[in-house]
Amino acid sequence: MNLAPTGLATGPTAGTVTGLATGIEPQRSAPPEPAYRVLLVEDDPGDALLVEELLLDTGLEHSLAWQQSLAGAVAALAAHGADCVLLDLNLPDSTGIGALRTLQSVRPETAIIVLTGLDESRTGELAVAGGAQDYLVKGQVSPDLLTRVIRYAVHRKQAERAAAELRENRLRAHENTRLERGLLPTPLLQGSPVTAATRYLPGRERALLGGDFLDVVRTSDGAVHAVMGDVSGHGPDEAALGVCLRITWRALTLGGHRGADLLRLLEEMLVAERVPADNFATCTILELRPDSRELTVHLAGHHPPLVISGGTARELPVEYGLALGIAPGLGSWRPTRHTLPAGADLLLYTDGLSEGRTGTAPDAGRLGTTGVIRLIEDAGGAGGDLLLSRLVERARALNAGRHSDDMALLHLRCP
């Protein structure tokens, strides 16, 4: 008897047929069948020898390892793995389907076929109900039957694992979607005459959040506060940092922090939370008082807002300041004050819009602020949700899939 932990590889080797120079397409052979790694757990040497001979007669490419106890099987399975385990449930150190559960816990991906006696068919059925892929009755196994059972058991186990992974991935994706949707901002403008329209399009495929962030709230004094920001980089770390900055901005704003003080606190949060350590964020914050239409803007490396009136747009002159996290503690952000003209709206946006292309030609340049203004004018005086929809639709058409940065837009209307 020649059974060892490494086993013997047996079975036919597939060949190829070479076509003659007659113009006839060479015939392709079927891909070779994989070599099955079989672990036999059987304390009776005679029964083990019969299994070895049956496997040799099957013609299956395989390697066979033999263990006579559950403890030995656990060690061998943990160390080397196996595609299929042929398991006798009556072992010196284990009796019953407990051995099945033990081996399943060691290598859940391994197919297990239980070996039973003539009077133990009920045990085999219980084993299958407990997770075994099949069972065989000793003395009633032919090479053909053993071939089919091993093949089907391994394939069935692989299909079960693939289905389980697919279910887990779907559940995880659904959970992530719900989480991301819950982290998207809900404007707090109750009681304000100002209305807000937003668009948020992450650059990451199948994501709801990116590194861009925006928010708008009304405070108890009637003022409306808005933020538009962009974390450098793309990915889940940047998305998480963007969410952190948005929530921090809302909490600090509702807590009474304003202007440069607010930006310093945001920068402290960014430095504490950023991964990698060189991430930075651009940011625009503004305060609008609807009764007087007084507008105060602070820029931290971001685009100035656009003022839209009568179907045309212009960039608001604003004093620039350093982006958050570029030189922590050294930033200086000064306010710029304007009076918003009657009937004028505001548009805040990230560079996912302005860095898009001006056309579908390979050499088309970037839109820039001038291109964004042209898109607004092409929208024919549309405002709110309709304007944002047209901007996004047109920008995407011009990009023709070449630009996949995050894109955030906020439109504010003050009657």
TACOR-V710507 format. One record per residue. N is the residue number from 0. RES is the residue in one letter. PSI is psi in whole degrees, -180 to 180 (* if undefined). NEAR is the number of other C-alpha atoms within 12 Angstrom. Layout:
# TACOR-V710507
{{N	RES	PSI	NEAR} {N	RES	PSI	NEAR}}
This chain:
# TACOR-V710507
{{0	M	135	15} {1	N	75	18} {2	L	125	27} {3	A	164	20} {4	P	-33	26} {5	T	-24	23} {6	G	-178	27} {7	L	138	26} {8	A	123	24} {9	T	165	25} {10	G	169	21} {11	P	156	17} {12	T	128	18} {13	A	144	15} {14	G	-176	13} {15	T	154	13} {16	V	122	13} {17	T	127	13} {18	G	146	13} {19	L	165	10} {20	A	63	8} {21	T	6	8} {22	G	0	8} {23	I	134	11} {24	E	127	11} {25	P	140	13} {26	Q	128	13} {27	R	135	14} {28	S	158	14} {29	A	148	12} {30	P	144	10} {31	P	145	15} {32	E	140	18} {33	P	152	22} {34	A	123	25} {35	Y	131	34} {36	R	111	35} {37	V	131	45} {38	L	119	48} {39	L	124	45} {40	V	99	47} {41	E	126	39} {42	D	-16	28} {43	D	115	22} {44	P	-35	19} {45	G	-46	16} {46	D	-37	27} {47	A	-40	30} {48	L	-41	22} {49	L	-41	25} {50	V	-41	39} {51	E	-43	36} {52	E	-40	24} {53	L	-42	26} {54	L	-39	38} {55	L	-36	26} {56	D	-20	22} {57	T	-27	26} {58	G	2	25} {59	L	136	34} {60	E	122	27} {61	H	162	33} {62	S	144	33} {63	L	129	39} {64	A	146	37} {65	W	133	40} {66	Q	142	33} {67	Q	-1	33} {68	S	161	28} {69	L	-40	36} {70	A	-43	22} {71	G	-39	27} {72	A	-41	38} {73	V	-46	32} {74	A	-44	23} {75	A	-41	30} {76	L	-41	36} {77	A	-38	21} {78	A	-41	14} {79	H	-19	23} {80	G	177	29} {81	A	154	38} {82	D	-33	35} {83	C	138	43} {84	V	126	48} {85	L	111	48} {86	L	119	52} {87	D	129	45} {88	L	-8	41} {89	N	93	26} {90	L	161	26} {91	P	-33	19} {92	D	14	20} {93	S	142	26} {94	T	133	21} {95	G	-174	26} {96	I	2	32} {97	G	-35	25} {98	A	-37	36} {99	L	-49	43} {100	R	-37	27} {101	T	-47	27} {102	L	-34	40} {103	Q	-37	31} {104	S	-26	17} {105	V	-49	26} {106	R	86	27} {107	P	-22	27} {108	E	-4	31} {109	T	134	39} {110	A	139	42} {111	I	127	51} {112	I	124	45} {113	V	137	46} {114	L	126	44} {115	T	166	34} {116	G	176	22} {117	L	-34	16} {118	D	18	13} {119	E	28	21} {120	S	-33	20} {121	R	-37	20} {122	T	-40	29} {123	G	-41	32} {124	E	-40	22} {125	L	-36	22} {126	A	-43	31} {127	V	-41	25} {128	A	-28	17} {129	G	3	23} {130	G	-7	31} {131	A	151	40} {132	Q	-26	39} {133	D	176	38} {134	Y	153	40} {135	L	142	39} {136	V	123	30} {137	K	139	30} {138	G	-9	19} {139	Q	30	19} {140	V	126	27} {141	S	163	21} {142	P	-41	23} {143	D	-43	18} {144	L	-44	23} {145	L	-39	35} {146	T	-51	27} {147	R	-43	22} {148	V	-43	33} {149	I	-47	38} {150	R	-50	31} {151	Y	-38	24} {152	A	-47	34} {153	V	-46	32} {154	H	-39	24} {155	R	-42	26} {156	K	-41	30} {157	Q	-41	22} {158	A	-40	18} {159	E	-44	22} {160	R	-41	19} {161	A	-42	15} {162	A	-41	14} {163	A	-43	16} {164	E	-39	16} {165	L	-43	14} {166	R	-44	14} {167	E	-42	14} {168	N	-39	15} {169	R	-42	14} {170	L	-42	14} {171	R	-42	14} {172	A	-40	19} {173	H	-42	17} {174	E	-43	14} {175	N	-39	19} {176	T	-44	19} {177	R	-40	16} {178	L	-48	17} {179	E	-40	23} {180	R	-37	19} {181	G	-22	14} {182	L	-9	25} {183	L	146	33} {184	P	146	34} {185	T	112	22} {186	P	139	28} {187	L	86	24} {188	L	19	26} {189	Q	128	18} {190	G	-1	17} {191	S	144	27} {192	P	-14	20} {193	V	136	34} {194	T	151	30} {195	A	141	37} {196	A	139	32} {197	T	153	37} {198	R	139	38} {199	Y	117	37} {200	L	105	34} {201	P	148	33} {202	G	-25	30} {203	R	140	24} {204	E	137	15} {205	R	34	16} {206	A	156	25} {207	L	-18	34} {208	L	144	42} {209	G	-163	41} {210	G	-14	45} {211	D	151	53} {212	F	150	51} {213	L	157	50} {214	D	161	45} {215	V	133	42} {216	V	157	38} {217	R	132	32} {218	T	172	29} {219	S	-21	18} {220	D	4	17} {221	G	-9	23} {222	A	148	33} {223	V	130	40} {224	H	139	46} {225	A	152	49} {226	V	143	53} {227	M	124	47} {228	G	167	51} {229	D	115	46} {230	V	136	51} {231	S	145	38} {232	G	173	28} {233	H	135	31} {234	G	179	27} {235	P	-34	28} {236	D	-43	25} {237	E	-38	35} {238	A	-43	37} {239	A	-40	29} {240	L	-39	39} {241	G	-43	47} {242	V	-43	37} {243	C	-45	35} {244	L	-40	45} {245	R	-48	41} {246	I	-39	27} {247	T	-44	29} {248	W	-45	42} {249	R	-46	35} {250	A	-44	22} {251	L	-39	25} {252	T	-47	35} {253	L	-23	24} {254	G	0	15} {255	G	2	18} {256	H	143	22} {257	R	158	31} {258	G	-134	33} {259	A	-35	31} {260	D	-43	23} {261	L	-43	35} {262	L	-37	45} {263	R	-42	33} {264	L	-38	27} {265	L	-40	44} {266	E	-40	39} {267	E	-42	27} {268	M	-42	28} {269	L	-47	42} {270	V	-38	27} {271	A	-31	20} {272	E	-12	26} {273	R	141	31} {274	V	116	23} {275	P	176	20} {276	A	-10	18} {277	D	10	20} {278	N	146	31} {279	F	175	39} {280	A	136	43} {281	T	157	40} {282	C	140	50} {283	T	129	51} {284	I	143	50} {285	L	157	46} {286	E	125	37} {287	L	127	36} {288	R	106	29} {289	P	-35	33} {290	D	-40	19} {291	S	-9	18} {292	R	24	27} {293	E	132	22} {294	L	128	33} {295	T	127	34} {296	V	138	43} {297	H	133	44} {298	L	136	39} {299	A	76	41} {300	G	11	32} {301	H	174	34} {302	H	143	39} {303	P	155	35} {304	P	159	42} {305	L	137	32} {306	V	124	33} {307	I	126	37} {308	S	130	27} {309	G	30	19} {310	G	0	22} {311	T	165	26} {312	A	155	30} {313	R	153	25} {314	E	134	24} {315	L	126	31} {316	P	120	21} {317	V	143	28} {318	E	131	24} {319	Y	153	25} {320	G	168	32} {321	L	142	30} {322	A	152	34} {323	L	131	40} {324	G	-7	35} {325	I	-49	25} {326	A	79	21} {327	P	130	25} {328	G	-11	22} {329	L	-2	17} {330	G	147	26} {331	S	118	26} {332	W	116	31} {333	R	145	25} {334	P	148	26} {335	T	129	26} {336	R	137	22} {337	H	163	23} {338	T	120	25} {339	L	125	30} {340	P	150	21} {341	A	136	19} {342	G	3	21} {343	A	147	29} {344	D	169	41} {345	L	142	45} {346	L	122	46} {347	L	142	49} {348	Y	164	47} {349	T	172	43} {350	D	-3	38} {351	G	-26	42} {352	L	-51	47} {353	S	-23	35} {354	E	6	30} {355	G	175	37} {356	R	158	34} {357	T	-10	31} {358	G	176	24} {359	T	-8	21} {360	A	148	15} {361	P	-32	14} {362	D	15	11} {363	A	139	17} {364	G	-177	20} {365	R	151	26} {366	L	-52	28} {367	G	-175	23} {368	T	-40	30} {369	T	-42	23} {370	G	-38	29} {371	V	-42	42} {372	I	-40	32} {373	R	-39	24} {374	L	-39	37} {375	I	-44	39} {376	E	-35	23} {377	D	-19	20} {378	A	-6	28} {379	G	38	20} {380	G	5	24} {381	A	151	25} {382	G	175	36} {383	G	-139	28} {384	D	-38	22} {385	L	-42	19} {386	L	-47	35} {387	L	-39	35} {388	S	-42	26} {389	R	-38	25} {390	L	-46	40} {391	V	-45	31} {392	E	-44	22} {393	R	-42	27} {394	A	-41	39} {395	R	-40	31} {396	A	-40	21} {397	L	-37	29} {398	N	-32	29} {399	A	40	19} {400	G	5	17} {401	R	-17	24} {402	H	122	28} {403	S	34	23} {404	D	159	34} {405	D	151	41} {406	M	126	41} {407	A	137	41} {408	L	142	44} {409	L	121	43} {410	H	125	40} {411	L	131	43} {412	R	126	34} {413	C	107	34} {414	P	*	21}}
